[in-house]
Amino acid sequence: MSAGFFLFIAAWTIFLISLFAIGGYFMFRKFLKRLPKEDGKSILDWQDYYIRETIHLWTPQQKAFLEELVSPVPELFRDVAREKIAGKIGELAIQEKASAMTQDLIVRGYIIATPKRDHKWLIKKLNEKHIDLSPYKTLLG
């Protein structure tokens, strides 16, 4: 065997093992989110519940606003991000017994559902939409 061919096989093996490890990591995270907690429901079950219970509160304009907020998320992960954020917004709406979805509720849910490491892009997106961040300083800090 030539040295070039051996290097190609070694590189290809490392590449495939890396891809399997990355895929396995995300599959395992999804599996953990599907495991039931003490109340018998998983994180994803609660997320789906909040979305179902508040779907009637969303107007087309608010859905479009949410879509604009999740637009910086890569296409591959956008559906998951949209559902997570909508679930958090629904949870807030149920807790506050909201009769309608408001921009404040959507922005607060968006901030809470977004990981801290991504807040710099979140702030940039909210600034692009000309949204005053001063009421949300405690959530961002």
PyMOL commands that set and color helices and strands:
alter all, ss='L'
color gray80, all
select helices_A, chain A and resi 3-34+43-57+60-69+75-95+103-113+116-128+134-140
alter helices_A, ss='H'
color red, helices_A
deselect
rebuild
show_as cartoon
